[in-house]
Amino acid sequence: MEERKVVWDSQHSFTKDKSCLTKLMIFYDEVTTPVDKGRATDVVYLDFHKAFDMVPHNILLSKLERDGFYEWTVR
């Protein structure tokens, strides 16, 4: 999947030499850098875990599109 570029470089879990911890470290750095410079920073957490377990994907994707999520987010 990596060779065919199916997985983006930003994908950390389930990829070689990357984990949830490495993603968390990058996220922390990206959030604290602007804060250290005195800039306001907002963070929004979306947890789709249960949504993916309980809703047929085609219904979930159509609702995300209907609600105005950008195409790349739905993909």
TORPA-4810 file (N, C-alpha, C, O; in nm, 3 decimals):
<nodes>
NODE_1_0.083_-0.119_0.000_0.000_0.000_0.000_0.087_0.125_0.000_0.051_0.224_-0.063_M
NODE_2_0.199_0.120_0.069_0.288_0.237_0.071_0.349_0.260_-0.067_0.360_0.374_-0.112_E
NODE_3_0.389_0.151_-0.134_0.451_0.164_-0.266_0.354_0.222_-0.368_0.394_0.295_-0.458_E
NODE_4_0.227_0.191_-0.354_0.126_0.239_-0.449_0.067_0.374_-0.408_-0.025_0.424_-0.472_R
NODE_5_0.119_0.430_-0.302_0.076_0.562_-0.252_-0.072_0.563_-0.214_-0.140_0.664_-0.233_K
NODE_6_-0.121_0.451_-0.161_-0.258_0.444_-0.114_-0.269_0.510_0.023_-0.373_0.567_0.057_V
NODE_7_-0.162_0.501_0.101_-0.159_0.558_0.236_-0.078_0.687_0.232_0.033_0.690_0.178_V
NODE_8_-0.132_0.794_0.287_-0.063_0.922_0.290_0.052_0.917_0.389_0.053_0.833_0.479_W
NODE_9_0.149_1.007_0.373_0.261_1.016_0.466_0.215_1.053_0.607_0.284_1.023_0.704_D
NODE_10_0.101_1.117_0.617_0.051_1.157_0.749_-0.010_1.041_0.827_-0.039_1.054_0.946_S
NODE_11_-0.030_0.927_0.761_-0.082_0.808_0.829_0.026_0.751_0.920_0.137_0.724_0.875_Q
NODE_12_-0.006_0.735_1.047_0.094_0.684_1.140_0.061_0.546_1.194_0.148_0.459_1.194_H
NODE_13_-0.059_0.522_1.238_-0.089_0.389_1.291_-0.097_0.290_1.175_-0.139_0.325_1.065_S
NODE_14_-0.058_0.168_1.201_-0.060_0.060_1.103_0.035_0.081_0.986_0.012_0.028_0.878_F
NODE_15_0.142_0.159_1.007_0.244_0.175_0.904_0.381_0.150_0.966_0.400_0.168_1.087_T
NODE_16_0.476_0.109_0.883_0.610_0.073_0.930_0.679_0.195_0.992_0.679_0.304_0.935_K
NODE_17_0.739_0.174_1.108_0.817_0.276_1.180_0.737_0.397_1.225_0.794_0.500_1.259_D
NODE_18_0.605_0.386_1.225_0.520_0.495_1.273_0.415_0.436_1.366_0.377_0.320_1.353_K
NODE_19_0.368_0.518_1.459_0.268_0.469_1.554_0.177_0.584_1.594_0.195_0.698_1.550_S
NODE_20_0.081_0.553_1.679_-0.005_0.659_1.733_0.079_0.757_1.814_0.049_0.877_1.817_C
NODE_21_0.184_0.707_1.879_0.270_0.794_1.959_0.346_0.893_1.871_0.357_1.011_1.907_L
NODE_22_0.398_0.849_1.757_0.469_0.943_1.670_0.374_1.049_1.615_0.413_1.165_1.601_T
NODE_23_0.251_1.009_1.585_0.152_1.108_1.538_0.120_1.208_1.648_0.106_1.327_1.622_K
NODE_24_0.107_1.159_1.770_0.079_1.248_1.883_0.192_1.348_1.905_0.167_1.464_1.935_L
NODE_25_0.315_1.303_1.889_0.431_1.393_1.905_0.431_1.502_1.798_0.457_1.618_1.829_M
NODE_26_0.401_1.467_1.675_0.394_1.566_1.567_0.280_1.663_1.593_0.297_1.784_1.577_I
NODE_27_0.164_1.611_1.632_0.049_1.696_1.661_0.082_1.794_1.774_0.052_1.913_1.764_F
NODE_28_0.143_1.744_1.880_0.180_1.828_1.994_0.271_1.942_1.949_0.252_2.057_1.989_Y
NODE_29_0.369_1.910_1.867_0.461_2.012_1.818_0.388_2.116_1.732_0.414_2.235_1.743_D
NODE_30_0.296_2.069_1.647_0.223_2.161_1.560_0.129_2.252_1.638_0.100_2.364_1.594_E
NODE_31_0.080_2.206_1.753_-0.011_2.288_1.834_0.067_2.383_1.924_0.029_2.500_1.938_V
NODE_32_0.174_2.336_1.984_0.245_2.420_2.081_0.331_2.527_2.015_0.356_2.631_2.076_T
NODE_33_0.377_2.505_1.892_0.460_2.606_1.826_0.387_2.739_1.811_0.443_2.842_1.851_T
NODE_34_0.266_2.745_1.756_0.197_2.874_1.748_0.161_2.931_1.886_0.163_3.052_1.905_P
NODE_35_0.130_2.845_1.981_0.097_2.891_2.116_0.220_2.958_2.177_0.208_3.063_2.241_V
NODE_36_0.337_2.898_2.158_0.461_2.957_2.209_0.488_3.094_2.148_0.555_3.177_2.209_D
NODE_37_0.438_3.117_2.027_0.456_3.245_1.959_0.344_3.343_1.992_0.339_3.452_1.935_K
NODE_38_0.254_3.305_2.084_0.147_3.394_2.128_0.026_3.395_2.037_-0.059_3.483_2.049_G
NODE_39_0.015_3.299_1.947_-0.099_3.294_1.856_-0.212_3.210_1.917_-0.187_3.111_1.987_R
NODE_40_-0.334_3.250_1.890_-0.449_3.171_1.934_-0.453_3.043_1.852_-0.427_3.044_1.732_A
NODE_41_-0.486_2.934_1.917_-0.490_2.804_1.849_-0.614_2.728_1.892_-0.640_2.712_2.011_T
NODE_42_-0.689_2.681_1.795_-0.807_2.599_1.822_-0.780_2.456_1.779_-0.712_2.432_1.679_D
NODE_43_-0.832_2.363_1.854_-0.820_2.222_1.820_-0.960_2.161_1.827_-1.032_2.182_1.924_V
NODE_44_-0.996_2.086_1.724_-1.125_2.018_1.721_-1.098_1.869_1.710_-1.027_1.824_1.619_V
NODE_45_-1.154_1.793_1.801_-1.139_1.648_1.799_-1.268_1.586_1.745_-1.377_1.617_1.791_Y
NODE_46_-1.252_1.498_1.648_-1.365_1.424_1.594_-1.337_1.276_1.616_-1.235_1.225_1.571_L
NODE_47_-1.425_1.208_1.683_-1.408_1.066_1.709_-1.512_0.988_1.629_-1.629_0.982_1.666_D
NODE_48_-1.468_0.929_1.519_-1.558_0.855_1.432_-1.555_0.705_1.462_-1.616_0.627_1.389_F
NODE_49_-1.486_0.664_1.566_-1.468_0.522_1.595_-1.601_0.447_1.598_-1.619_0.350_1.524_H
NODE_50_-1.693_0.490_1.681_-1.821_0.420_1.690_-1.905_0.439_1.565_-1.982_0.351_1.528_K
NODE_51_-1.890_0.552_1.500_-1.966_0.575_1.378_-1.928_0.472_1.272_-2.016_0.421_1.202_A
NODE_52_-1.801_0.441_1.261_-1.758_0.344_1.161_-1.798_0.202_1.200_-1.815_0.117_1.113_F
NODE_53_-1.814_0.176_1.328_-1.852_0.042_1.373_-2.002_0.016_1.360_-2.043_-0.099_1.347_D
NODE_54_-2.084_0.120_1.362_-2.228_0.100_1.374_-2.309_0.145_1.253_-2.425_0.105_1.240_M
NODE_55_-2.252_0.224_1.166_-2.328_0.280_1.054_-2.268_0.227_0.924_-2.146_0.226_0.908_V
NODE_56_-2.352_0.183_0.831_-2.298_0.144_0.700_-2.220_0.261_0.638_-2.266_0.375_0.640_P
NODE_57_-2.103_0.232_0.586_-2.014_0.338_0.538_-2.078_0.426_0.432_-2.058_0.548_0.433_H
NODE_58_-2.155_0.368_0.342_-2.215_0.451_0.237_-2.312_0.554_0.295_-2.321_0.666_0.244_N
NODE_59_-2.383_0.519_0.400_-2.474_0.614_0.466_-2.394_0.723_0.537_-2.426_0.841_0.527_I
NODE_60_-2.289_0.683_0.609_-2.205_0.780_0.679_-2.142_0.879_0.581_-2.144_1.000_0.605_L
NODE_61_-2.087_0.828_0.472_-2.022_0.916_0.375_-2.121_1.012_0.311_-2.089_1.130_0.292_L
NODE_62_-2.240_0.966_0.279_-2.339_1.056_0.219_-2.382_1.165_0.318_-2.405_1.279_0.279_S
NODE_63_-2.391_1.129_0.446_-2.426_1.231_0.546_-2.314_1.332_0.565_-2.340_1.451_0.582_K
NODE_64_-2.189_1.286_0.563_-2.077_1.380_0.574_-2.076_1.477_0.456_-2.055_1.596_0.475_L
NODE_65_-2.098_1.426_0.336_-2.104_1.512_0.217_-2.219_1.610_0.229_-2.203_1.729_0.200_E
NODE_66_-2.336_1.561_0.270_-2.455_1.646_0.284_-2.431_1.758_0.385_-2.479_1.870_0.368_R
NODE_67_-2.357_1.727_0.492_-2.333_1.824_0.598_-2.218_1.920_0.567_-2.181_2.001_0.651_D
NODE_68_-2.162_1.910_0.447_-2.066_2.010_0.402_-1.920_1.979_0.429_-1.836_2.068_0.419_G
NODE_69_-1.887_1.855_0.465_-1.746_1.821_0.482_-1.677_1.827_0.347_-1.735_1.790_0.244_F
NODE_70_-1.553_1.874_0.347_-1.476_1.882_0.223_-1.456_1.743_0.166_-1.453_1.644_0.239_Y
NODE_71_-1.442_1.737_0.034_-1.428_1.610_-0.036_-1.311_1.527_0.019_-1.324_1.406_0.038_E
NODE_72_-1.196_1.593_0.044_-1.079_1.517_0.091_-1.103_1.459_0.230_-1.044_1.356_0.265_W
NODE_73_-1.187_1.523_0.311_-1.219_1.470_0.443_-1.304_1.345_0.431_-1.283_1.247_0.503_T
NODE_74_-1.400_1.348_0.341_-1.488_1.234_0.320_-1.410_1.116_0.262_-1.434_1.000_0.297_V
NODE_75_-1.316_1.146_0.173_-1.233_1.039_0.116_-1.155_0.969_0.225_-1.080_0.876_0.196_R
</nodes>
